[in-house]
Amino acid sequence: MTTTEGLDPAFVDDATVVVDDVSVWFGQKVALSELSCSFGPGVTGLLGPNGAGKTTLMRAMCGLIPPRRGHVTVLGHDPRGHRDVQSRVALVPEEDAVPEALTARQLVRYQATLNGVTDADAVERSLAEVSLTDVADRRLGGFSKGMRQRAKVAAALVTDPEVLVLDEPLNGADPVQRVALIELFQALGAAGRTVVVSSHVLHEVERLAARVIVVVHGRLAAAGGHRAIRDAMADRPRRVLLRSDDDRRLATGLLGLDQVVAVELAEAGVTISTGNAGELALALPRLSRQLDVRLREVRALDASLDSVFADLTSR
């Protein structure tokens, strides 16, 4: 488990949602253990393997599950006991539990009525935001999974929430729908909404969210930008691919660098492991000049969110 020391902190200065030392358990099963973090305006990705506690955390944030220990505050109040807060928070659950006999328009209108929405254009505007206007009068039972996901998002948006919590909202969406939803969530975040997105599609979270919260075994594993998280993991070597006009000579020279832990020469180039990427970045140009080798590519192989997530969850 990595520490959050040196990273973008688990707490943000303009937090709208604060999770303070929260523990939740069901019988003998501990879902969250002394978890502290916060979420502010913009988009935050919530990551973790199945069973990590992500869904429990999201439900606690929305006031659906009471913490056994610790506190959750949303917009400065307890979400379980403050009616005004409840009207300003919306959850899109992962479960595909939609009333199949209703049309998409009926679902969104029902949600608007339930929440006392008086804006006459809110239903049509929400359907348009997820590109369901043309099929809004079709029954949800005939929708694909991706279309049902979009209908649930529209039902959440109709309340004009300040805090939008989405549990695996990209599941079942086709590539075009995924891009449209990502752009929608980013626009909501840019407008000052607090958007929390849980997803296992890691490269899409990398595109979607500048800040990431990683939960493993019910505990906070890391918080910050994915590159900052990876940079803080100093106890594991980083892997870098180098390509040059003479890979064999380059590989031989790299063996003499203190920053290099291992060297592998292959057809694709030279792959090295380093315990200090910063010092390596300074040493490579000098080595290139000494060897009279021209570097064509220097690429980190483990700076993506996929590799960060794999490292964190393997500990």
ABEGO torsion letter per residue (X at the ends): XBBABGBBBABBAABABBBBGBBBBBEABBABBGBBBBBBBEBBBBBEBBGAGAAAAAAAAAGABBBABEBBBBGGBBAAABAAAAAABBBBBABABBBAABBAAAAAAAAAAAAGBABAAAAAAAAAAAGAAAAAABBAAABBAAAAAAAAAAAAAAAGBABBBBBGAABGBBAAAAAAAAAAAAAAAAAGBBBBBBBABAAAAAAABABBBBBBGGBBABBEBAAAAAAABAABBBBBBBBBABAAAAAAAAAABAABABBBBBAAEBBBBBABAAAAAAAAAAAAAAAGBBBABBBBAAABAAAAAAAAAAX
